[in-house]
Amino acid sequence: MRMIEIIANKRDGNELSKEEIQYWISGLTNGEIPDYQSSALLMAIVLNGMSDIETTNLTMAMMHSGDVFDLSSIEGIKVDKHSTGGVGDKTSLVLGPMVAACGAKVAKMSGRGLGHTGGTIDKLESIPGFSVSLSQAEFISQVNRISLSIVGQTGSLVPADKKLYALRDVTATVPSIALIASSIMSKKLAAGANTILLDVKYGDGAFMHSPQQAESLAKAMIAIGNLSGRDTRAMITDMNQPLGFAIGNALEVKEAIDTLKGHGPADFTELCYQAGTIMLLQAKVCTDPKEARERLVDSITSGAALNKFKEFVSAQGGDADCIDHPDKFQKSRFVTPLISDKDGFITSIRATQLGISAMKLGAGRETKEDIINPAVGLLVYKKIGDEIRSGDVLIDIHHDNPLSEEFIQDMKDSFTISTQAGQPVPLIFKIL
């Protein structure tokens, strides 16, 4: 088998065989196939696409390029959830404890943030003492014991994806449904859970800009999951404004705690209930959606979900006292309010711009080497459709360094204020 023949095959619009894909990924991983040949094949895939079978075979080859976690020693059905990334998305911090408190086993590996989207691991590390590094044995033991663990991805998980992503980033081959889907699903399948819920986001603050694009990606990932024997479902959700109010690591953890106490933002709370309902059905803890939602609501009102979060934090070395005393979280040196100078209604919010601004404060990374500041970020008090008056606070900016005029202007430009009220977009576009 020769790499040049595989490239020509896909260049001519043919379907690659399982063996051809395996040959490519093996050679890519061990360094036998040069980057320029992989880059040529990536471009052919972007131009000609891949079938569901091809995409699944690519996913499985990538999955087996490194460690594959065996979670069979965890009792019961293991559930996992993945978000394609957004601004203010702290869902796992609430969803995990809620679902675990209802009896499902949540065994989750999460990543760090890069660019304008935050990472679950960075948020958890803003809790003093919290460790995201557990051995596989510790991870399995914790899920068996308390039904919940969230850890960072190991360096040996899907090494082929790291090499492919680096090439795609510099060869204009990122926008491919097949390549995006296989990248996400190879990591999810390698993590070992029996079921996967995908939260595929679209809009200004997401990588997919339209609900149709998001649905195409979701269907591709569902096909991969189902062909791989995993119960895989998806939600298509709006990210044309931040989820909840908080953007930034410690701020988002505090908002998650408020939500577990029953005082969270309405949009964020509803997303957690909808996602949790699906996960309880996947775990076969419940057979009826109404019953599943009632159990999730009860986990909040009874305090069971909050107690599960405390148990989870303590189990991974974190200071659970922070949950009852949020003042123990690291704070920024300054809090500066951004004041509206207009009357009217908010008709749009540039979520990406807010995410980038939070990153510039130190809440996110522009490069993988950047150091996160857990204390900084934004509290955004207004949503699309809200009425605004001149003098109202739009955002509280939590920062350690002086703010430039350009930064302040970018913040103001993130809001469109009109005399006529706009129509808010439903948070959940579709469930697949």
N, C-alpha and C positions, 0 to 999 in steps of 0.2 A: 504494500500500500504506500502511495506517495502523496505527500501533502499537496503538491501542485495539482494532482488529479481531483482531490477533494475540493479545492478552491474552484477549479473549472466546473465541477459538477454543480456547485451552488451558484456560480456565476451564470450558468445556463438555465437556472430555475428548477433544477432537479431536487428531489428529496434525498437528503443524506441518510445513509443507513446508520443503524446503531453502532456498527463496527467502525465506520468512518468517524463518527462523532467521538467515540471512545479513544480512537487513535490520536485525534487532534488534542483532546483534553489531557491525555496522558503525556503526550509530547510537550504540550504547553507547560504542564506542572513540573516535569523533570528537566526542562530547559533544552530538550532536544530539537524542538521546533522553534525557529527564530521568530522574533516579534513581528517582522515585516510580513511573514506568511499568515500569522494569526490575524494581523490587521487587515490583510486582503480578504480573508474569509469573513471577518466581522462586517466589512463593508458590503460584501455579497449578501450576507444575511439581512442587513438593514434594507438593501434594495429589493430583495426577493422574498423576504419573510421566511417563516418556518411553520410547518404543520404542527398540530397538537402532539403527534407522536414524536416528531423531531425535537420539539421543545422539551417534552418529557424526557427523552433520551439524553439531551444536553444537560438537563437538570440532574438526572441520576448520575451521569458521568462526573459532573462537578461535585455533587454530594459525596461521592466515594473517592474524591481526590485527597481527602484528609480524614480526620476523626469523624466517626458516626456514633452518636450516643445511643446506648442500649438502655432504655428505661423500663424494660420488662419487669424488673424487680420492684417497681413502684406498683402498689396495689391499685386496681381500678383503671378507669379510662383517664389518660393524661391529656389535658386540654391546653392549647396555646393560642395566642392572639398576636397578630402583627398589624401595625399601622404603617402605611407608606410614607408617613411623616407629614407634619404640619406645624403650625405655630401655636404654642400653648397646649400641646397635646400631652397631657399627663395621665391619660386614661388608664394605663396599666397599674398605676399606683392606687387606684380606687377599685378597678375591675377585679384585679387579682384577689385582694382580701374579701370582696363581696362574694365572688364565686366560690372561693375556698371556704368561707363561712357557711355556705349552703351545701357543702359536702363534695364539691368537685376537686380534683387534683390539678393544681396549676404548676406546671414545670416549664419555666420560661427562660430563654436566653435572649438578652437584649443588647443593643449596640449603643455606641456613643454618638453624639450629635456632630454634624459637620455642615457648615453653611448656616442658612437661616432656620433650619429645623433643629429642635432639641433632641437629646437622647435620654432614654429612661435611666441608663446607667449613671449619667452625669447628675441627674436629679437625685437618685438614691444616694450618691456620694456626698450630697450636700447635708445629709443627716450625719452628725458627728459620730465617727467610729464605724460607720456602716461599711461592710466588706462585700464587694461584688465578685470576689475570687474564692470559689469553693472547689474542692476536688469533686470528681464525679461521684465518689462514694458519699461525700458530705451532702452534695446536692440531692441525691436519691434519698438519703436518710432523712433529710429535712422535709422533703415532700411527703414521705411516708408518715412522718411525725406530726406535721402541722398543716399539710396539704398545700403548701405554698413556698416556692423559692424563685427568685429572679437573680440571675447571675450574668456576668459579661461573657461574650463569646471568646472562646479560646483562640490563640493564634494559629492552631492547627486545624481549625474548622474551615472547610472549603477553601483551601489555598488557591485553587484554580480561579475562584471568583475574584480574589484580590488581584491576581495577575490580569484577568480579563478586564476588570473595572479600570485598572490603571491604563490599559491600552485604549479602551473605549473613551476615556476622558480626554485623550490627546489625539484621537483620530476621527472625531465627529461621529461616533457610532453609539452614542448613549441612547438616542430616541428610537428604540426598537422594542415592541411589546414582547417578543420572544426572549430577547436578551435581558430585559428588566424582570420578566416573570421568572426566568430560570435563575437569575441572581438571587432574588428574594426566596424562591421556593427551595433552592438547594440548601440554604442555611436553615430554613424551617424544618425540612425533612431530616437533615443531619442532626437537628436538636432532639429528635426522637419522640415527640408527642404523637398521640393517636389522632387528634383532631386539631384543625387549624381554622381560626376565624380571622379573616382579612378585613381590615378597615382601610378601604381604598379611597383616598381623599382626592378631591378635585377643586380647582379654583385658584385664586390669586396666590394663596399661601402653600399650594401643593405642587408636586411635579407634573401631575396630570391637570391640564387646564380646563377641560370640559367634562361633564358627567359621562358623555359618550366615550371619551378616551379612557376614563376611569373604569367604565363598565367593560370595555374591551380587555383591559389589563386584568380585571377581576376574573373574567371568564377564562382567560388563558391560565391564570394561576389555579382556578378551581379545577380545570381540566387536568393540569399536572398533578394536583393533590389526589383527585379521584382515581386517575390512572395509576397512581402510586399506592393506592389502597388506604388513603387517609380521608376521613370525613372533612371536607373543605367547603366552607361557606364564606360569603362576603357581604359587607355593607358598603354602599357607595355613599360617602358623606361629604358635606360642603365644608370647604376651607377658604371661603372668601372673606372670612374675618377670623380673628383668633378664637380658639376654643376656650371657653371660660373667660376669665379676666387676666390671669397671671401669665407672664412670659419671663422665664428665667428660673433657675434651678431651685433655690430655697423658696422663692415666692410660689412656684408651682407646687412644691411639696406641701406648703402651708395651705394652699387652696385645696389640694387633695384631702388633707386632714379635715378642713371645714366641710368638704363634701361627705366624707365618712361620718361626720357628726350630724349630717342632715341639713347643712347650711350652704351647700355649694351652688354655683351658678346653674340656672335652669337648663341651659343648652348642654353643659357638660354632664350634669346629673342624668338627663334623659339619654344621652349617648351611652352612658355606663349601664343604665337599665336595659336598653335595647340590646347592647352587645352581651351583657350578662345573661339575658333570656336565651339567646342563641347558644351560648356556651353551656348552660345548664341542660339544654335539650341535647347538645352534642355529647355531653358527659353521661346522658341517660339518668341524671339525677331527677329530672322531671320529664314528663311526656306531653304536657300541655303548656303552651306559652303563658296563659293567664296564671297558672300555678307558679311557673318559674318567676314571673315578675313579682308576684306577691311575696315569694320567699326572699327575693332580692330587696324589696322594700322593707320587709321585716328585719333583714340583716342590718339595715341602717337604723331603723327606729329602735331596735332592741339593743343596739351597741355591739352586736356580734362582729360586724365587719371592722369596726374601729379596733376592737380587741384583737382581731386576727392580724390587723396591721401592726399593732404593738408587738404581738408575738413574733411576727415575721421580722420586724426591725431588730428585736432582741436576739433572735436566732442567728442573725448575720452580723452581730457585734455592734449594732447601732445603739445610740442612747434613746430608748423609748420614752424617756421622760420629756423629750422635746415635743412629743405628740400632745401632751397635756400642757406644756409650757413652751409655746412657739417662740418666746423671746430668747430661747437658748440657741436658735438658729443664727448663723452669721448674718450681720446686717451691713448694709452699705454705709459709707460715710455720709452721704447726702441723699435727700429725697426732694426732688424739684417737681412741682406741679406744672403741667402744660395746660394753659388756660385757653379756652375758646375765645376768639374775637368776633364770632358771628352768631346770629340767631338762625334757627332753621331746623332741618331734620337731616340726620346722617343717612346718606343714600349709598355710600360705599366706603369700605375700609381696605387699604392696601396692606394685607396681612404680611406679604413678603417683605415690604419695606419695614414694618414693625419688627419682624424677625431679624432682618439685617441690622437694624438699629440696636436691638438687644445684643446681637453678636458683637457689635462694635464696642458696646459697654464692657464686654468681657463675659457675657452669659453663654456665648457659643464660640466655635472655632472657625477661622477662615482656612487654616491648614491643620493637619492632624497633630502637629507639634504644639499648637497653641494651648496655653494653660487656661482652664475655666476658673472664673471667679463666681462662686456659688451665690454670693449675696446680691449681685446686681441684676437689673432687669426692668420690666415695665408692668404696671398695673393699669390696664385699659378699662375705663369705667363705662364706656358707651358701646352700644351695638347698632347694627344697621336697623333703621326704622325709629331709633330713639329721637326725641325732641331735644334740642340743645339751645342754651341761652348764652349770650356773651357773658363771660365771667365764670362759666361752669368749668370744672376740672375735667379734661379729657383723659389725661394719663398722669399717674405719678411715676416719675423717672427715678429709679434707685441706682445711684452711680457713686463711684469712688473718685473720679477725676472731673475737672471742669468740663462743662458742655459748650461746644462751639455754637455759633449762630447758625451755621449750616446744619448741624445736627437737629437743633430746635426746629428749623424750617422743614427738614425732612419729616419730622414728627407731625407737624401741622399739615403737611401735604399728604399724609397718609389717610386723611379724612376728607371725604367730599360732603359738603354741607349745602343743602338746597332748600328752597322755600316750600317745595312740595314733598310730602312724605313718600318714601319709597316702600316697596313691598318686600319684607324679609323673605329670603329663600329658605325652604324647608331644610332642616339640618340633615335629614336622612333622605337621599334621593331614591334609593332602591335597596332591597335586600335580595341577594341571590343565593 
